[in-house]
Amino acid sequence: MMKDSLAAGLATAAMLGAMPAAAQTQTATRFVAEFTAAAPGEEHIAERGDPVLTARIRPELAVELLEVPDEDTQRDIGASRDNPLIVGTRLYGSSNRPSLYCHMLTNRVVGSGGTCFRDFDGDGAFEQGVKLEAPGLNTDVVLLDQDGDWYGGTFVERERLRPPLAYRPVPAEDVPSWAARVSWSANVRRVDPEDYPVLLTFNISAREEGESTSVIGECATRRIYEGEPITLWFYGNKITVLGFTEDGDMRYVVDPATGPETLGFIYQFESRNPYVGIAIARNSTELPCPDPEAFAER
């Protein structure tokens, strides 16, 4: 039973690298995180699923509009009547997609889902507005909305703006942040010496426990535990697994990163639509963190 469970876990891990691009969102979206931990350097005990680190994360880039399109154009590019674009509206972006910034997205299954803009020549003005429809398996854009929820959308309509819309950067200290957590799990429900070696998973999620969101900001990395302490690095955080209690809880020590860390998330879309749900279940699984260099010792 032990070997079967571990083999299944290892097979899942191996499959992650072979996942077709169609089962994932298009590009990882980068965020900046500041990690904290209670009593760094001291031993702690965590039940399965408990956070070993907490963080505040914010979009890597943010700008605000200095000009806005007319009402008809706003409707054409997906801006909501209830939340129109105004001078000062914030848009969020990522350094691996420097030309793309997005406005708040909604979670409607049909119809317009929000607006993104592109500045192709980097001159401080957006030449294109993009209307986003309901997201799917090949989601182009995933980001947080102004309430801290995560949504996505797929490019379906592109038109040039005339004249282009001027914008300016927002200082990092003025960009809103949201809670995230690093938690752990194992390939067995209750870790026992008879199960060694076991496969441990550490994941960072921009979703609080018990929350329900349409897109999960999450990625995971895995390590084998064979009965002796192991140390792993997770985005600049040093986590040492000391062992497990009789109840199967993890004994660990953590030293959080000393400064801000850039995270590259890949997101999975969840839908209440049963047909989309079946397609996702068939083609998608938990995704690995897309920044393997982030786990190297500092």
C-alpha positions as CSV (number, residue, x, y, z in Angstrom):
1,M,0.0,0.0,0.0
2,M,2.8,2.4,0.9
3,K,4.7,1.7,-2.3
4,D,1.6,2.0,-4.4
5,S,0.7,5.4,-2.8
6,L,4.2,6.7,-3.3
7,A,4.4,5.4,-6.8
8,A,1.1,7.1,-7.6
9,G,2.5,10.4,-6.2
10,L,5.7,10.2,-8.2
11,A,3.8,9.3,-11.3
12,T,1.6,12.4,-10.8
13,A,4.8,14.5,-10.3
14,A,6.3,13.1,-13.5
15,M,3.1,13.8,-15.5
16,L,3.2,17.5,-14.5
17,G,6.3,18.1,-16.7
18,A,4.6,16.4,-19.6
19,M,1.3,18.3,-19.4
20,P,0.2,19.7,-22.8
21,A,0.1,23.5,-22.9
22,A,-3.6,23.4,-23.7
23,A,-4.3,22.2,-20.2
24,Q,-2.7,25.2,-18.6
25,T,-3.1,29.0,-18.8
26,Q,-0.9,30.6,-21.3
27,T,1.8,32.5,-19.2
28,A,2.7,32.7,-15.5
29,T,1.7,36.0,-14.0
30,R,4.3,37.5,-11.7
31,F,3.6,38.9,-8.2
32,V,5.8,40.2,-5.5
33,A,5.5,38.5,-2.1
34,E,6.8,39.4,1.4
35,F,6.8,36.3,3.6
36,T,6.5,36.1,7.4
37,A,6.6,33.3,9.9
38,A,5.9,33.0,13.7
39,A,9.1,32.6,15.7
40,P,11.5,32.1,12.9
41,G,14.2,29.5,13.6
42,E,12.2,27.7,16.3
43,E,10.5,24.3,16.0
44,H,6.8,24.3,15.2
45,I,4.2,21.6,14.6
46,A,1.7,21.9,11.8
47,E,-1.3,19.6,10.9
48,R,-1.8,18.6,7.3
49,G,-2.9,21.7,5.3
50,D,-1.8,24.2,7.9
51,P,0.3,27.1,6.7
52,V,4.0,27.1,7.5
53,L,4.4,30.6,6.1
54,T,2.1,33.5,5.4
55,A,2.6,36.3,2.9
56,R,1.3,39.5,1.4
57,I,1.4,39.5,-2.4
58,R,0.8,42.3,-4.8
59,P,0.8,42.6,-8.6
60,E,4.4,43.1,-9.9
61,L,3.4,46.1,-12.0
62,A,0.6,48.7,-11.8
63,V,-0.3,51.8,-13.7
64,E,-3.2,54.3,-13.7
65,L,-5.0,55.8,-16.7
66,L,-4.5,59.5,-17.5
67,E,-7.1,59.3,-20.3
68,V,-10.1,57.2,-20.9
69,P,-12.0,56.2,-24.1
70,D,-15.6,57.4,-24.8
71,E,-18.6,55.5,-23.6
72,D,-19.2,53.6,-26.8
73,T,-15.5,52.5,-27.0
74,Q,-15.6,51.4,-23.4
75,R,-18.5,49.2,-24.1
76,D,-16.8,47.7,-27.2
77,I,-13.7,46.8,-25.3
78,G,-15.6,45.2,-22.3
79,A,-15.7,47.9,-19.7
80,S,-18.6,47.4,-17.3
81,R,-21.4,50.0,-17.1
82,D,-21.3,49.6,-13.4
83,N,-17.6,50.1,-13.1
84,P,-16.5,52.3,-16.1
85,L,-13.0,53.3,-16.8
86,I,-12.2,56.7,-15.3
87,V,-9.0,58.9,-15.0
88,G,-7.0,57.2,-12.2
89,T,-8.4,53.6,-12.9
90,R,-5.7,51.1,-11.9
91,L,-4.5,48.4,-14.3
92,Y,-2.2,45.5,-13.3
93,G,0.6,43.9,-15.2
94,S,3.6,41.5,-15.1
95,S,7.2,42.0,-16.3
96,N,7.1,38.9,-18.5
97,R,4.2,40.6,-20.4
98,P,5.4,44.2,-20.3
99,S,3.0,45.5,-22.9
100,L,-0.2,44.1,-21.2
101,Y,-2.2,45.7,-18.4
102,C,-5.6,44.6,-17.2
103,H,-8.6,46.2,-15.5
104,M,-10.9,44.4,-13.1
105,L,-12.4,41.2,-14.4
106,T,-15.8,39.6,-13.5
107,N,-16.8,36.0,-13.0
108,R,-19.7,36.0,-15.4
109,V,-19.9,32.7,-17.3
110,V,-21.1,34.4,-20.5
111,G,-20.8,37.9,-21.9
112,S,-18.1,40.5,-21.3
113,G,-15.6,39.6,-18.6
114,G,-13.4,42.7,-18.5
115,T,-10.8,44.8,-20.3
116,C,-7.1,44.6,-20.9
117,F,-4.8,47.2,-22.7
118,R,-1.6,46.8,-24.7
119,D,1.2,49.4,-25.2
120,F,3.1,47.8,-28.1
121,D,5.9,50.4,-28.3
122,G,6.3,51.2,-24.6
123,D,5.7,54.9,-25.1
124,G,3.4,55.3,-22.1
125,A,0.1,55.1,-24.1
126,F,-2.1,52.1,-24.8
127,E,-2.7,51.5,-28.5
128,Q,-5.1,48.6,-28.1
129,G,-8.0,47.6,-25.8
130,V,-8.9,44.0,-25.5
131,K,-12.4,42.7,-24.6
132,L,-12.2,39.5,-22.5
133,E,-14.9,36.9,-22.6
134,A,-15.6,34.0,-20.3
135,P,-12.3,32.2,-19.4
136,G,-11.6,28.7,-20.4
137,L,-8.8,26.1,-20.5
138,N,-6.5,28.4,-22.6
139,T,-6.9,31.5,-20.5
140,D,-4.7,34.3,-21.7
141,V,-4.9,36.6,-18.6
142,V,-5.3,35.8,-14.9
143,L,-5.1,38.5,-12.2
144,L,-6.8,39.6,-9.0
145,D,-9.8,42.0,-9.0
146,Q,-10.3,45.0,-6.7
147,D,-11.8,42.7,-4.0
148,G,-8.8,40.4,-4.0
149,D,-10.5,37.5,-6.0
150,W,-8.8,35.8,-8.9
151,Y,-10.3,35.7,-12.4
152,G,-9.2,35.0,-15.9
153,G,-10.2,35.6,-19.5
154,T,-9.3,34.8,-23.1
155,F,-8.6,37.3,-25.9
156,V,-11.4,37.2,-28.4
157,E,-11.6,40.7,-29.9
158,R,-8.9,43.3,-30.6
159,E,-9.2,46.8,-31.9
160,R,-6.8,49.8,-32.1
161,L,-7.6,52.8,-29.9
162,R,-7.5,56.2,-31.6
163,P,-6.1,58.2,-30.0
164,P,-4.0,56.0,-27.7
165,L,-4.6,56.3,-24.0
166,A,-1.9,57.8,-21.8
167,Y,-1.1,56.2,-18.4
168,R,1.6,56.5,-15.7
169,P,3.2,53.9,-13.3
170,V,1.9,53.5,-9.8
171,P,4.6,53.3,-7.1
172,A,5.0,49.9,-5.5
173,E,4.1,51.2,-2.0
174,D,0.7,52.3,-3.4
175,V,-0.2,49.0,-5.0
176,P,-2.8,47.0,-2.9
177,S,-1.8,43.6,-1.5
178,W,-3.6,40.4,-0.6
179,A,-3.0,37.4,1.7
180,A,-1.3,34.2,0.6
181,R,-0.1,31.1,2.4
182,V,2.4,28.3,2.1
183,S,1.0,25.0,3.3
184,W,2.0,21.3,3.2
185,S,0.5,17.9,2.6
186,A,1.7,14.3,2.1
187,N,0.7,11.5,-0.2
188,V,-0.7,9.6,2.8
189,R,-3.5,10.9,5.0
190,R,-1.5,10.3,8.3
191,V,2.3,10.2,8.1
192,D,3.6,7.1,9.9
193,P,7.1,5.6,10.0
194,E,5.7,2.5,8.2
195,D,4.9,4.8,5.2
196,Y,8.5,6.0,4.7
197,P,9.5,7.2,2.2
198,V,6.6,9.7,1.7
199,L,6.1,12.4,-0.8
200,L,5.7,15.9,0.7
201,T,4.0,18.7,-1.2
202,F,4.5,22.4,-0.4
203,N,2.3,24.8,-2.2
204,I,1.7,28.5,-2.2
205,S,-1.9,29.7,-2.8
206,A,-3.4,33.1,-3.1
207,R,-6.6,31.7,-1.6
208,E,-7.6,31.7,2.0
209,E,-8.8,28.4,3.5
210,G,-12.5,27.9,2.9
211,E,-12.7,30.6,0.2
212,S,-14.4,29.8,-3.1
213,T,-12.9,31.4,-6.2
214,S,-13.2,31.0,-9.9
215,V,-9.4,30.8,-10.4
216,I,-7.0,29.3,-8.0
217,G,-3.6,31.0,-7.8
218,E,-1.5,28.1,-6.8
219,C,1.7,26.1,-7.6
220,A,3.4,23.3,-5.8
221,T,6.8,21.7,-5.3
222,R,7.5,18.2,-3.9
223,R,10.2,16.5,-1.8
224,I,10.8,12.9,-0.6
225,Y,11.0,12.4,3.1
226,E,12.7,9.1,4.2
227,G,12.8,9.5,8.0
228,E,15.7,11.9,8.4
229,P,15.5,15.8,8.5
230,I,15.4,17.4,5.1
231,T,15.8,21.1,4.1
232,L,14.2,22.8,1.1
233,W,14.2,26.3,-0.3
234,F,10.9,27.7,-1.4
235,Y,11.1,31.2,-2.9
236,G,13.9,32.3,-0.6
237,N,12.3,30.6,2.5
238,K,14.3,27.9,4.2
239,I,12.0,25.1,5.5
240,T,13.5,22.2,7.5
241,V,11.3,19.2,8.0
242,L,12.5,17.6,11.3
243,G,10.0,14.7,11.4
244,F,6.4,13.8,12.4
245,T,4.5,13.4,15.6
246,E,2.5,10.3,16.5
247,D,-0.6,12.0,15.1
248,G,1.1,12.5,11.8
249,D,1.7,16.3,12.2
250,M,4.8,17.8,10.7
251,R,7.7,19.1,12.9
252,Y,9.5,21.9,11.2
253,V,11.7,25.0,11.4
254,V,11.3,27.9,9.0
255,D,13.4,30.9,8.2
256,P,11.5,33.3,6.0
257,A,13.0,35.2,3.1
258,T,14.7,38.4,4.2
259,G,13.2,40.5,1.4
260,P,10.5,40.6,-1.3
261,E,10.4,37.7,-3.6
262,T,9.0,37.6,-7.2
263,L,6.6,34.7,-7.7
264,G,5.6,33.3,-11.1
265,F,2.2,31.7,-10.7
266,I,0.3,29.6,-13.2
267,Y,-3.4,29.5,-12.6
268,Q,-6.1,26.9,-13.1
269,F,-9.7,27.9,-14.0
270,E,-12.6,26.3,-12.1
271,S,-16.1,26.5,-13.5
272,R,-19.6,25.6,-12.2
273,N,-20.4,24.7,-15.8
274,P,-20.4,20.8,-15.8
275,Y,-19.0,20.6,-19.3
276,V,-16.0,22.9,-18.6
277,G,-15.6,21.1,-15.3
278,I,-15.4,17.7,-17.0
279,A,-12.9,19.0,-19.6
280,I,-10.6,20.5,-16.8
281,A,-10.8,17.3,-14.8
282,R,-9.7,15.3,-17.8
283,N,-7.0,17.6,-19.0
284,S,-5.6,19.5,-16.0
285,T,-4.1,18.7,-12.6
286,E,-2.2,20.5,-9.9
287,L,0.6,22.5,-11.5
288,P,4.2,22.8,-10.5
289,C,5.6,26.2,-9.6
290,P,7.1,27.5,-12.9
291,D,10.2,28.9,-11.3
292,P,12.5,26.0,-10.4
293,E,15.4,28.4,-9.8
294,A,13.3,29.9,-7.0
295,F,14.0,26.8,-4.9
296,A,17.8,26.9,-5.0
297,E,19.7,27.6,-1.8
298,R,20.5,31.3,-1.4
